[in-house]
Amino acid sequence: MKIDLNLHKQILFRALTDIFKDKSLAKKLAFKGGTCAMLFYDLPRISLDLDFDVIDSLTKEDIEKIRTIVSRYGRIKDFKDKKNTVFMLLDYQVNAPNIKIEINKRIWSNNAYKFFQFMGISIRTQDESTIFTNKLVAISDRKTPASRDLFDAYYFLKLGYPLNEELIKERTKKTKKEYIQTLFPFVKKNFHAKNILRELSYLLTDEKQRNWVKTKLIDEFLEELKKLAEK
């Protein structure tokens, strides 16, 4: 499937700003995830989806409003309003990748946020510590481990972003050191050269970057994690 990246970003950014233009939604939502990191923290990979935290509980009317906004840009081919997640899949063009819109309805009390201006709109986002901590927890928290979490967490590690230990405790019931120690065997068991590029390949635009991921990401991530564990 060929990606028209400019068109894809245009749809992403329009939907994002339309959601935050709505004052009632802007009070209840915060932007997070890979596209947030790409836009506001210079994450060096493509991200194709929109992910949000809930600051205050969404009503059925709020969810329907978001659905209406997203549907301006194509057909919503899948929609689920589950206990902890609202999920929408936007099909905006034939033979183009779909856009996943996911809203986490669980409210983590130790998440922290800040505001960025984007296209004239104020957008609440996870702050540096929160986006890094949640990415690190996501490595072992998904039903199916995702190599993009490893890539993103390594990037934040190299930037020296601080960890939010209270958020780690809230999400994993472990201390920072205890959780970090669980990551060493988890990463070694679940990631290797044959699968590390499975989902990352099309998110990286540079062949040198893909080669580095395949040959060095895992070892370098574990080395940085070791330094973090020793602090």
Secondary structure, 3 states (H helix, E strand, C coil): CCCCHHHHHHHHHHHHHHHHHCHHHHCCEEEEHHHHHHHHCCCCCCCCCEEEEECCCCCHHHHHHHHHHHHHHCEEEEEEECCCEEEEEEECCCCCCCEEEEEECCCCCCCCEEEEEECCEEEEEECHHHHHHHHHHHHHHCCCCCHHHHHHHHHHHHHCCCCCHHHHHHHHCCCHHHHHHHHHHHHHHHCCCCCCCCCCHHHCCCHHHHHHHHHHHHHHHHHHHHHHHHC
